[in-house]
């Protein structure tokens, strides 16, 4: 699932994630649903998971 999600996320940037999920998941509706859910969650998270939580000196940010 991780590989499918990663590739679909890349494809989403190209506006073709739905077609990609349909192609790789085939008749597996559950896998396609999971992939769609992960893409939606990733889009809603924005850059939250990409933010650096450590200050430049290595201590937690905000300290």
C-alpha positions as CSV (number, residue, x, y, z in Angstrom):
1,X,0.0,0.0,0.0
2,X,2.9,2.4,0.8
3,X,4.2,2.1,-2.8
4,X,0.7,2.7,-4.3
5,X,0.2,5.7,-2.0
6,X,3.5,7.3,-2.8
7,X,3.0,6.9,-6.5
8,X,-0.6,8.1,-6.4
9,X,0.5,11.2,-4.4
10,X,3.0,12.0,-7.1
11,X,0.3,11.5,-9.7
12,X,-2.1,13.7,-7.8
13,X,0.1,16.6,-8.4
14,X,-0.4,15.8,-12.1
15,X,-4.2,15.6,-11.6
16,X,-4.3,11.9,-12.5
17,X,-4.4,10.1,-9.2
18,X,-7.9,8.7,-9.7
19,X,-6.9,7.2,-13.0
20,X,-3.7,5.8,-11.5
21,X,-5.6,4.2,-8.5
22,X,-8.1,2.7,-10.9
23,X,-5.3,1.2,-13.0
24,X,-3.2,-0.2,-10.1
25,X,-6.0,-1.3,-7.8
26,X,-8.1,-2.9,-10.6
27,X,-11.2,-4.5,-9.1
28,X,-9.9,-4.2,-5.5
29,X,-12.4,-1.5,-4.3
30,X,-11.1,-1.7,-0.8
31,X,-7.5,-0.9,-1.9
32,X,-8.7,1.9,-4.1
33,X,-10.8,3.3,-1.2
34,X,-7.8,3.1,1.1
35,X,-5.6,4.9,-1.4
36,X,-8.1,7.6,-1.9
37,X,-8.5,8.1,1.8
38,X,-4.7,8.4,2.3
39,X,-4.4,10.9,-0.5
40,X,-7.2,13.0,1.0
41,X,-5.6,12.9,4.4
42,X,-2.2,13.8,2.9
43,X,-3.7,16.8,1.1
44,X,-5.5,17.9,4.3
45,X,-2.3,17.6,6.4
46,X,-0.6,20.1,4.0
47,X,3.0,20.5,5.1
48,X,2.4,19.6,8.7
49,X,4.4,16.4,8.4
50,X,7.2,18.2,6.4
51,X,7.8,20.9,9.0
52,X,11.1,20.8,10.9
53,X,10.3,20.3,14.6
54,X,13.9,21.0,15.7
55,X,15.5,24.4,16.0
56,X,18.8,24.8,14.0
57,X,20.7,24.0,17.2
58,X,19.0,20.6,17.4
59,X,16.7,21.4,20.4
60,X,12.9,21.2,20.0
61,X,11.5,24.3,18.3
62,X,10.0,26.8,20.7
63,X,12.4,26.2,23.5
